[in-house]
């Protein structure tokens, strides 16, 4: 039955101009137009400051900032899944635009939760540069993206677990216990971080991943497969990828990192992996669709558990 579903989805996506290879979780090549409008009773968004360190430098203590999306009817006494959503090389914690009431990605998530009853989640959008000069978006500060895993593990997740109603708040002394309630995704350089850092360094504390047009410095699939061996007891709940076929910046790197990964390791297969490509470039038409589909995938995976 699952194989029939996979084939039907692949056929439908091929007809509409995109290709999806892998799991039988349904994806689409377009966000419904009615989901792009704002909702008065949608989620709330706030800016936070949290303590961190200059991991790309001398390790001095610094204060970082992030944007946090709280779902509609957020209950501080409840327990919510957490999505770490990362920006691109020239962006910052505001790049996804969630502070704007007209943000397409935010509106789509609101509609998914309110119109389709999808599992509400908390989304944090941090600045992905783990350095004292994190506000510097120049190429000279690009290396700071690669140290961000230390900040995720030591600062960002612990802060969110302490101050918000995450599942991780139940286990303040052991981040691994809530890994099945955490996901990581990102666009371009944030897609690289999702692969190189989330999947390859933090698989013990994060279990689902979405890479949208992953940047050229993403590990090749052979390296990803090798690094996964460091986490033999940490299943990948899902690994979703999307890229535009006309993306001259990232298509080669994104495909090289993920498209043939199921051929390199048995850690991903038809049950927990999806590669999607469609006509498009290196822009938010692809990235908002990636966020929309990834949230739907997370909900589907949660429903099956």
LINTA-V939621 format. One record per residue. PHI is phi in whole degrees, -180 to 180 (none if undefined). OMEGA is omega as a letter, one per 40 degrees, with the letter a starting at -180 (NA if undefined). NEAR is the number of other C-alpha atoms within 10 Angstrom. Layout:
phi omega near
PHI OMEGA NEAR
PHI OMEGA NEAR
This chain:
phi omega near
none a 6
-63 a 12
-64 i 11
-63 i 10
-63 i 14
-59 a 19
-64 a 16
-65 i 14
-67 i 21
-60 i 21
-64 a 14
-63 a 18
-69 i 21
-64 i 15
-64 a 10
-89 i 12
100 i 11
-134 a 21
-121 i 21
-124 i 27
-117 i 19
130 a 21
-62 a 25
-83 i 22
-78 a 21
-72 i 18
-126 a 21
-128 i 18
-103 a 21
-157 i 14
-76 i 17
-54 a 12
-57 a 8
-69 i 10
-85 a 19
-90 i 18
-90 a 17
-71 i 17
-125 a 17
-64 a 9
-104 a 11
-76 a 19
-69 i 22
-111 a 17
-130 i 19
-141 i 12
-99 a 15
-125 i 13
-123 a 12
-141 a 14
-77 i 14
-148 i 23
-138 i 20
-81 a 23
-70 i 22
-87 a 21
-125 a 13
-96 i 10
80 i 13
-66 a 12
-73 i 13
-138 i 16
-114 i 13
-110 i 26
-125 i 21
-153 i 18
-106 a 24
-121 i 24
-100 i 22
-109 a 24
-68 i 23
-54 i 19
59 i 12
-55 a 18
-113 a 12
-63 i 12
-98 a 9
-88 i 10
-140 a 19
-125 i 24
-68 a 21
-121 i 29
-114 i 24
-92 a 22
-114 a 26
-105 a 29
-99 a 24
-94 a 24
-64 a 19
-98 a 13
-99 i 18
-153 a 22
-65 i 24
-96 a 18
-63 i 17
-70 i 24
79 a 15
-67 i 22
-75 i 17
-93 a 12
-62 a 16
-100 a 14
-62 a 16
-66 i 23
-64 i 21
-63 a 31
-63 i 22
-63 i 26
-64 i 26
-56 a 28
-64 i 22
-60 a 19
-74 a 20
-84 a 19
-89 a 10
-112 i 10
67 a 11
-73 a 19
-56 i 18
-65 a 23
-144 i 26
-95 i 22
-119 i 23
-112 i 25
-118 a 25
-87 i 24
-84 a 25
-82 i 31
-97 a 28
-91 a 28
-147 i 29
-64 i 21
-98 a 15
-62 i 22
-79 i 16
-80 a 15
-96 a 15
-76 i 11
-61 a 9
-65 a 8
-106 a 17
-63 a 17
-64 a 13
-66 i 19
-65 a 23
-82 i 18
-97 a 19
-68 i 23
-60 i 22
-65 i 19
-69 i 21
-57 a 21
-74 a 16
-92 a 15
-131 a 16
-64 a 22
-63 i 22
-57 i 20
-64 a 18
-65 i 19
-65 a 18
-79 a 14
-107 a 11
-133 a 21
-85 i 22
-85 i 24
-64 i 20
-64 i 28
-64 i 21
-77 a 15
-132 a 15
-64 a 15
-104 a 10
-151 a 13
-65 a 19
-68 a 17
-70 a 16
-108 a 21
-59 a 23
-73 i 21
-114 i 21
-127 i 25
-137 i 28
-138 i 28
-151 i 29
-176 a 27
-104 i 32
53 i 28
-61 i 28
-68 i 29
-69 i 32
-58 a 30
-62 i 32
-61 a 31
-78 a 30
-68 a 22
-102 a 22
-63 a 26
-73 a 26
-96 i 22
-120 a 20
-118 a 22
-66 i 23
-76 a 22
-124 i 24
-135 a 28
-124 a 23
-132 a 29
-143 i 29
-135 a 33
-111 a 32
-109 a 33
56 a 34
-56 a 35
-68 a 25
-57 i 19
-88 i 16
-63 i 26
-60 i 22
-68 a 20
-58 i 23
-64 i 16
-72 i 15
-59 a 20
-59 a 22
-67 a 12
-70 i 15
-65 a 18
-66 i 13
-74 a 13
-128 a 15
-65 a 10
-106 a 9
-121 a 19
-65 i 18
-89 a 20
-70 i 20
-166 i 21
-133 a 28
-111 i 24
-134 i 27
-144 i 32
-157 i 31
-80 a 24
-71 i 19
-101 a 14
-82 a 17
-71 i 11
-80 a 16
-126 a 25
-57 a 22
-61 a 17
-72 i 22
-65 i 31
-65 i 22
-65 i 18
-81 a 27
-131 a 28
-58 a 22
-106 a 15
-57 i 22
-60 i 18
-82 a 14
-102 a 15
-155 i 16
-88 i 9
-74 i 18
-126 a 21
-160 a 16
-62 a 15
-91 a 15
-139 a 21
-140 i 26
-149 i 27
-109 i 21
-124 i 24
-135 a 24
-154 i 19
-56 a 14
160 a 15
-111 a 19
-96 a 21
-157 a 15
-72 i 16
-61 i 14
-80 a 24
-71 i 23
-65 i 21
-63 i 21
-60 i 30
-62 i 24
-58 a 24
-68 a 25
-67 i 26
-62 i 23
-66 i 22
-64 i 22
-57 i 25
-66 a 18
-64 i 15
-65 i 16
-63 a 15
-66 a 10
-81 a 6
-87 NA 5
